[in-house]
Amino acid sequence: MTRRSTHLAPDRRSVLRATGGLAAISVAGCLGEGETNDGATGAGGDGDDDAGVPPDDGADVEYAVERVAEGFENPWGLAFLPDDGRLLVTERPGRLSLVDPADGTRATVDGVPGVHAAEQGGLLDVAVHPEFPGDARVYLTYAATNDAGESTTHVGSGRLSGSDGDSPALDGFEAIRVAGPFVDSDLHFGSRATFGPDGALFVTVGDRRDTDFGPDHVSQDRSNELGSTLRLTPDGDAHPDNPFVDEPEAADAIYSYGHRNPQAMAVRPETGALWQCEHGERDGDEINVVERGGNYGWPVASEACRYGTDERVAPSHRERGDVVAPVHYWPCGSGGFPPSGAVFYQGDAFPAWRGDLFAGTLAGRYLGRFTVEGAGADGADVTERNPLLADRDWRVRTLAVEPATGHLYLAVDDADAPIARIVPT
């Protein structure tokens, strides 16, 4: 059983210390890409006050923002190479680059697959095998089509060669998992990828914007892989310890289901638990601790409303006993927090932030920071703190922590975007 917390809105009149002086904070309404905000804008709570909110030891951290490299077209994924500290960057049109954080120089990586770069599709996340460079495999998630022009989320891998020269490449790249079925939609691919403590590869798959909000929705149908978290071996096979491997009618790669469009995923170091942030409909965005075999409710349980209305999509998670409730959510009318990219901070550059969850938000155009209290069987209490970078008008797409320095890196979702880092002043 997890404790649930709703969104406690930060004081939007507050200020953050940043390079160039104090910057006033303003936050736009929050919805995912490719979807319009027909409801309330701005961040808001659910009527709770701030009584009982734990103190924030990381509120007064001073930091500066540096641009590492420029000119990326809708970057989506970041991953550091553990051997030499260079950074892999994906761009949604189909490019993979290797960036030197010291001087911003970059080289294009050859051997990347062809992708379906339409709407939310394209080249998406990147992950490095946990035993790299001993195992030099690099993993990409991406949208690709079948002969009928339908698309779905793919997972592929190749071995990175030439990384110490001018011509890096992914050798022998091949698709190792294709999340079925293919669908005539260019939305909700999910597509975050991360390795768990046991070496399993977790990949999120969105519901492809299925609007049949009933019990037969694809996210509630375990015979397909849409609206789910997949748990794979490094070779792309279903993990043998997955919860539904003995059910003939269920997809054996599914680890959890009932998801809408999870675009942020990270492992909490203190517990080894897998955390996700996912998009709601109109608001209803969620932070979840992912349990083996868990049903996260979409769309038969949700905190969201239908677009353009105040009508609830479904009863709250609290009204059903057969779904896992989020540990934190943004109710309808709050403004939401459409997430993309998350990381638990464990670096040395910002000791006051250790253990905090950072997550990017798209339409909100800021970097969210969340303190997390508790790590036992009763779950965790999550509190959103004052936003970072709200003065920069950046759609924060994804995050990574540089291992050697503890600097916090981020990719901005734009047609001509920087890769930036947050460093101590």
Disulfide bonds with the S-S distance in Angstrom:
Cys305-Cys332 2.30
